[in-house]
């Protein structure tokens, strides 16, 4: 077997096509958009490079010159860990442990040369909301920008010596026909009965002009400490701008207390139900297929991207009231086109959000593992800190 570093346009194409060939007979795999993966490895499309990030990727060829595996490794300067930790991801391999170990060794050795002392994988060269974790349970079609892999990958990672850093749970529930936890309903009714609270979806001019500001306000109070970064208004405006082509105003809901935003949830239609028809390419034909299916074969599943309540209102029933108000306004009606909802993954380090999902009578539908490998095998292993 031979390791080849990706260093040419032909290699870049093979990095994409290798996965296409590997999964060609797998009905549950949905080909990602080529640009969503390739763009991560170029300085003009991944701003991490401007912050000093480094990345490399490799192909694994057999003795006949056929590609049988691939892997990438990267150093993300935004990661703040006790020991310098790099990432490895976009791992694909035939069912051969020797081949898998050679790929992982390649990533490990490169990261060690960059001064890293550990590696997490398989993870994304970017934010945690994309390409993060190894699928170990629930091998149904993936949501947009979420990984899908063969079940034998788990054996590779654990035999190599990776340990579970945290588990990622994707919760799912039908939109209709499933009630809510009794205690959740009781808490919700107390808040809904308070005239100082208001829960509503955002539409029209307010969606483009004010929603990014509402989102930024709640996010920075609820999530910035955990994520290690606050959002600027410009960043949230760009985020909403990117979502605009697929956005459905009925899926964006905010809570207000005395006219000030205190909670939100952001959902989108699950667009992998559309991208599965475009064969990874949003060229003219791909765009036509996307639009045709969006009109005549629209998604019937929505994806919960992010949920937040400012700290002063956490644990007081605001999240319950927001969800119950949303159900009354939209979800319980037969005309509502979305039949199931999946929540973007929740780490087992976030028990509060896990409890919220359980109170929604949602069930764990998929499980991914984020693994960590310490280069010093004598060093004690620590799992991800629990969010208090």
N, C-alpha and C positions, 0 to 999 in steps of 0.2 A: 504494500500500500504506500501511497505517496501523498504528502501534504503539500498543497499549493496555495500560496497567499494570493488573495484576490487583488489583482494589480492592473487589470485591463478591462475595457468594456465587455469583452468576450467572457471574462471571469464573472463580471457583475451579472450578466445575463444568465450564466450557468448557476450562479448562487440562487437566483429566483427559480429557474426551471428545474433544478434538482428536486425541490419540494413538489413541484407539479407532477413529476414522474413518480416520485415516491408514493403519492397519495392518489394516483390516477384511478385506482379501483376502489377507493374509499368513498362511499356516498355521503358520509357525514362531514367530510372536510369541505370547507369553502375556501376557494383560492383568495388570498388577500389581494388588495390592489397593489400592483407592482411598485407604484410610486410611494406607497405608505411604508414599505420596507426599504427600498433603495434610497429614498430621501433621507433616511436616518444617517447614512454614511457619507454625506456630502456637506461640505462647509457652507454652501449657499442655502441649504434647506434645514440644517440642524444647528441652531444657535449655540448649542453646548460647545462646539468647536471654538467659538469666540471667547469662551470662558476658560479655555485650556484643556478641554476634553481630548482624549485620544481613543482611537479605535482601530482594530484590524480584524480581518476575517479570512477564513480559509476554506478551501475545498479539499475533500479526501477522495483520491482516485484509487481504483483497484489496479491489478497488474495488467488489465486490458485497456486502461485509460478511461474507464467509465466512472463518473462521479457517484460515490456511494455515501457521502456525508458532507456536512457543512457545519461551521460554527463561527461565531463572532465573539470578540472580547473587547471591553471598553472600560475606560476610566472616566467616571462622571464627577467633575469637581464639586457638584452640588451635594454629593453624599457626605454626610458627617457621621462617622462611626468611630468607635473606640480604637479599632485598628484599621489602617488603610484597607479599604475593601473595593474591589473591582467587580465588574459584571461579566457574565458570559450568557449568551443567548442566541436565538435563531438557530438552535441546534436541531439538526435533522440527521438521521442515520438509518441505514438498513439494520435488520435484526442481527447484529454481530457485536458482541461485547468488546472484542479486541479493537474493532474499528471505532466504537464509541469512546473507549478509553484513550485512543490515540488523539481523537478530536479534543477531548477534555484536557488531556495533557498539554496540547498545543496552546489552548486558551490559558491554562494555569501558568505555564512557563512564561508566556508573554506578559501576563499580569505581574508575575514576580519580577520580571525585568523592569517594570514600571514602578517598582517599589511597593506593590500591594502585598498584603499579608493574608488576605482571604478573598474569596469570590462568591458572589451570589448568583444563582441561576436556576432555571433559565429565566432571564429578565430582559427588560427593554433598555435600549440606549436612549433613554428619555424618561418620561413620566410613568408613574405606576399604573395609570389607567389604560395602558396599552401593552400587549405582548408580555404579560407578567405572569410567571408561574408555570408549573407543569401540570397538565390535566391528569388527575388520577381517579376521578369518579364523575360519571355523568357524561358519557361520550356522545352526546347529541350535538347537532350542528352548532358551531361557535357563534357568539355575538360578534359584532363588528370590532375589529382590532383586538380580539382575544385569541389566545393560542389554542390550537387543537393538535394533539399528537397521539401516536400509537401508545397503547397501554404498556408496552415493554420498555418504554423510556424510563419509567419509574425504577425498574430493576437496574438499569444502567447507573442512574444517579446514586442510588443507595449502595450498590455494590462498590462503586468508586470511593465512597466514604462521605458523601454529602449527608448532612443532617437537616431535618426540617427546621427552618428559621421561623416560619409562620405558615399557617394554613389559610387559604382564601376560600370563602364560601359564597357561592352565587345562590341567592334565594329566589324562589319563584312562587307565584300564586295566580290562580285564575282571577280575572278582574271581577267577574260576577259569580254568584252562587256560593260564595264563601264569606262567612261572617267575620266578625272581629272579636278579639278577646273582651270579655265582659268588663274587666277592670279598665281596659282602654276606652271603652264606650263611656264609662262613668266619668273618667278624667276629662274626656273630650267635651262632654255635655256641660261641665262646670266652666270650661273656658269659652265655649261657644255662647253660653248665656251671659258672658261679660261684654257689655257694649264697647269697651275699650279695644277689643280684639276684632280684627277683620281678616278674612281669608278669601283670596280670589285669584283667578288666573290673570295673566297680563296679556294684553292684545293691542293691536293697532300701533299708534304712535308711541304709547308708553312702553311697548315691548322693545322697540329699537332705541328709545331715548333714555328710559329710566331703569329698565330691568337690569342692565349691566351694573348700574350703581347700587341697586338693591342687593344684587348678588354679592358684589364686592364687600358691602357693609357687613352682611351676615357671615360670609365666608371668613373674612379676616378675624372676626371675633370667635367663630366656632372652630375653625380648622387650621388657621395659620400657625399656631403654636405646635400642633402635631406634625404638620407638613414641613415646618422649618422655613416657611416663606409666605409673605403677604402678597396679595395681588394688587396691582395698580388698576385704576379705572381703564387705562388704555388696554391692558391685558384682557380684562373682562369684556370690553367692547369688541376686541378682536375675536375672542372666543364665541360671543354671540353672533358675530358676523360670519364665522366659519359654519356655525350651526344653521344659519338662515335657510339654505336650500332644502334642508330636511326638517326644519323646525315645525312643530304643530303647537300653536299657542295653548291648546287645551291641555297640554302635558307639562306646562310650566306654571307652578303654583307658589304663591307667597303668603306669608302671614305677617300681619302688622299689629303693633300695639301703640295706640295713640298716634297712628299714622306713620310710625317708624318701623322699618322692616326688621323682623325678629326671626323669621324662619323661611325656608324654601325647600322645594324639591324640584329638580330638573330632570325631566324624562324626554326621550326622543323615540321616534319610531325605530324599530330594530332593523337597520338598513342593510344588514347582511342578507336579509330576505330579498333584497333587491340586487345587491352586489354579486350574489351567486350566479347571476345570469350574464355578467359582463366579462368573465374569464380574465379577471385581473387587470383589465385595461379600460381606462376611461377615455379612449379615443372617440372618434365620431360615432362609430358603430356601438361602442360601449355606452356612450351617453344616450343614444337613441333607445337602446335596450333598457337602460335605467329609467328613462322618462316613461316609456311605454308600460313597464311593469309598475311604476309608481302610480300611474293612472288606472290601469286595468287589473292589476294584481298587487294591490297595496299591502304593506305589512299588517299583520294582525297581532303583533306582539310589540310591546313597548319596553324600553330599556331604561331603568332608573340609573341616571349618571351620578348624581350627587344629592345629598340630603343634609341639611344643616339647621341647627337652632342655636341662637346665641347663648352663652353660658348662663346668663341671668334667668333664662326661661327654660333651661333644660330640667327634665324630671318633674315638670309641673303640669304636663298634659297638653302643651302647645303642639307637639308633634302629633299627638293623637287627634287633637281638634282639627289640625290642618288636613289630615288624611280623611277624617270623617266628613269634613266639609267638602272635600274634593269628591268623595264618593257620592254625596247627595247631588252635587252639581253636575257631574259627568258620568262617572264610572258605572253607576247602577242602572243606567238607562240602556235599553236594548239597541238604540241607534249608535251607541258608542262602538267604534270599529275595532278597538283593541281588546282581545280576549284573554291575554295573559300578560303578566308583567314579570320581568326578571330584574333584580337589583344588581347594579354593578358590584363586583366582589367586595366582600367585607372581611377584613382580616380577623383571625381569632384573637388578635390583640385589642380588639374593639368590642368588648362585651356589651356595652350600652346599645350599639347599633344592632348587634345580634338580637338583643332582647326586643328592640323595636320590631324587627322582622318577625320574630316569634309571636308578638302580640298582633301582628297583621295576619296571623295564621298562614304565613308563608313557610315553605319548607326548603331545606337545602337541596338544590337541584344539581349543582356541580361543585366539585372541590378541586382546587389547584394547590400545589405546594410550591412555596418559595424555599429553595434549599440554600445552605451556606456550607462552604468548605474552608476550613482553616488550614493554611499551609504548614503551620507548626502543629503537628499532630498531637503534641503533648499539652497544648494550651487548652484550658477548659472552655467548653462550648456554652454559649448563652443564647437563649431564644430572644425574640423580639420583645421589647418592653410592653407591658399591658397599659393601654390608655386608661387613665383614671377618670 
